[in-house]
Amino acid sequence: MKINTFLSMIFFAVLMMNCSKKEENTVSYNKGEMTILTDESFKSVTEALAEGYMISYPDTKIKVVTKKEDLGFIDLLNNKARIAVMSKILSPEEVKAYEEKVDMKMEPANFAADAVVFFVPKNSEKTSITMEEITSGLQSDDKNFVFDGTNSSNLNFVAQKLNKLPKDLKFSIIPGSVNVIEELNKYPNKIGVIGLNTISRPYNKEAEKLREMIKILPVVSSGKSYSPDFNGLREMKYPFTRVLYFITNEGGFNIANGFIRYSCTHLGQKIVQKEGLQPYNIYPREVQMR
């Protein structure tokens, strides 16, 4: 009888140790660590959402890593991060690679409307740019359009908008969006191309300083001029409006999907709005974002 009691005590102790160990290793939406990969163009809004999530859930730790959009997608497939922020429309081949590698259906989580903007130095006489100028300029050997790099979200999106591949466009490069702004005045007649989120934070001193250095060019399409302001983004009339979305390789409802849900709910969308971008999920009912 004593032996049976002793064995029962050992079994119960081992069981409690195993349960305790499992509990310690459990990762949930409100506990754990993860890495988010984002193109430099979306870094500001991604960091703001990550900070908001960590404030709401103090036992979480989110690391935001800057990576060119194409390379970030590849790293997600190779399980080097749980989430990637994207803007380009994935090709059927990329969707197939995702679904085969991650073993999940592709379900992008839209959370903001951003834009690719064209600009010149503040003292430039140029006041607007046409779609025809953009199309022809990106086929010219003059390479008057300056991007922040290859494999970047800005280049990918402009190429898709023009129904081209990035390799088919002719352009110049100054690495880094901030560098494009700060150095463009050294190159007369060049036009800079950056993501709106680089300069969109209304009350951020660094963003204010960058905005003061440049003149954003409205884009003229079919005789009408469109600006990347809230109206242009909300109704997606500005030709280079783009939707930012998350993709993840996490199957269950843990920290990655918890973060995605947070970003798409009212609190996360208010953070998007404070970043100077158009929230995807809290716009007026009569407006339809495609």
Rosetta blueprint (number, residue, H / E / L):
1 M L
2 K H
3 I H
4 N H
5 T H
6 F H
7 L H
8 S H
9 M H
10 I H
11 F H
12 F H
13 A H
14 V H
15 L H
16 M H
17 M H
18 N H
19 C H
20 S H
21 K H
22 K H
23 E H
24 E H
25 N H
26 T L
27 V L
28 S E
29 Y L
30 N L
31 K E
32 G E
33 E E
34 M E
35 T E
36 I E
37 L E
38 T E
39 D L
40 E H
41 S H
42 F H
43 K H
44 S H
45 V H
46 T H
47 E H
48 A H
49 L H
50 A H
51 E H
52 G H
53 Y H
54 M H
55 I H
56 S H
57 Y L
58 P L
59 D L
60 T E
61 K E
62 I E
63 K E
64 V E
65 V E
66 T E
67 K L
68 K L
69 E H
70 D H
71 L H
72 G H
73 F H
74 I H
75 D H
76 L H
77 L H
78 N L
79 N L
80 K L
81 A L
82 R L
83 I E
84 A E
85 V E
86 M E
87 S L
88 K L
89 I L
90 L L
91 S L
92 P H
93 E H
94 E H
95 V H
96 K H
97 A H
98 Y H
99 E H
100 E H
101 K H
102 V H
103 D L
104 M L
105 K L
106 M L
107 E L
108 P L
109 A E
110 N E
111 F E
112 A E
113 A E
114 D E
115 A E
116 V E
117 V E
118 F E
119 F E
120 V E
121 P E
122 K L
123 N L
124 S L
125 E L
126 K L
127 T L
128 S L
129 I E
130 T E
131 M H
132 E H
133 E H
134 I H
135 T H
136 S H
137 G H
138 L L
139 Q L
140 S L
141 D L
142 D L
143 K L
144 N L
145 F E
146 V E
147 F E
148 D L
149 G L
150 T L
151 N L
152 S L
153 S H
154 N H
155 L H
156 N H
157 F H
158 V H
159 A H
160 Q H
161 K H
162 L L
163 N L
164 K L
165 L L
166 P H
167 K H
168 D H
169 L L
170 K L
171 F L
172 S E
173 I E
174 I L
175 P L
176 G L
177 S H
178 V H
179 N H
180 V H
181 I H
182 E H
183 E H
184 L H
185 N H
186 K H
187 Y L
188 P L
189 N L
190 K L
191 I E
192 G E
193 V E
194 I E
195 G E
196 L H
197 N H
198 T H
199 I L
200 S L
201 R L
202 P L
203 Y L
204 N L
205 K H
206 E H
207 A H
208 E H
209 K H
210 L H
211 R H
212 E H
213 M H
214 I E
215 K E
216 I E
217 L L
218 P L
219 V E
220 V E
221 S E
222 S L
223 G L
224 K E
225 S E
226 Y E
227 S L
228 P L
229 D L
230 F H
231 N H
232 G H
233 L H
234 R H
235 E L
236 M L
237 K L
238 Y L
239 P L
240 F L
241 T E
242 R E
243 V E
244 L E
245 Y E
246 F E
247 I E
248 T E
249 N L
250 E L
251 G L
252 G L
253 F L
254 N L
255 I H
256 A H
257 N H
258 G H
259 F H
260 I H
261 R H
262 Y H
263 S H
264 C H
265 T L
266 H H
267 L H
268 G H
269 Q H
270 K H
271 I H
272 V H
273 Q H
274 K H
275 E L
276 G L
277 L L
278 Q E
279 P E
280 Y L
281 N L
282 I L
283 Y L
284 P L
285 R L
286 E L
287 V L
288 Q L
289 M L
290 R L
